[in-house]
Amino acid sequence: MNILSLPIDMGATQIDSRYRLVIAAAQRARQLIEGNHPHVESRYQKETSRALEEILSGQADILFGPEARRAIIEERRRRDSARSRARSSSWSESSDEARR
């Protein structure tokens, strides 16, 4: 049986609604796609299924309130910084090729 087709028991987790579960799983799946290591060994290949499994097993940390807002801001800064480094390195590489 697939994890997505099972009835969801959220009793052991900090999740209080399916909406919060979807949001948390989407954020964790994005982290996995960006290269973060999974918290648990999983039989699933897709990051979304792995994220759901981590959250439902209680292995993923879920932040609430001001702590969550601070973490989101820090993550955006980190992501923006990584993008700007990637752009500047690709720009310098194209400039080097143009000089040749």
Rosetta blueprint (number, residue, H / E / L):
1 M L
2 N L
3 I L
4 L L
5 S L
6 L L
7 P L
8 I L
9 D L
10 M L
11 G L
12 A L
13 T L
14 Q L
15 I L
16 D L
17 S L
18 R H
19 Y H
20 R H
21 L H
22 V H
23 I H
24 A H
25 A H
26 A H
27 Q H
28 R H
29 A H
30 R H
31 Q H
32 L H
33 I H
34 E L
35 G L
36 N L
37 H L
38 P L
39 H L
40 V L
41 E L
42 S L
43 R L
44 Y L
45 Q L
46 K L
47 E H
48 T H
49 S H
50 R H
51 A H
52 L H
53 E H
54 E H
55 I H
56 L H
57 S L
58 G L
59 Q L
60 A L
61 D L
62 I L
63 L L
64 F L
65 G H
66 P H
67 E H
68 A H
69 R H
70 R H
71 A H
72 I H
73 I H
74 E H
75 E H
76 R H
77 R H
78 R H
79 R H
80 D H
81 S H
82 A H
83 R H
84 S H
85 R H
86 A H
87 R H
88 S H
89 S H
90 S H
91 W H
92 S H
93 E H
94 S H
95 S H
96 D H
97 E H
98 A H
99 R H
100 R L
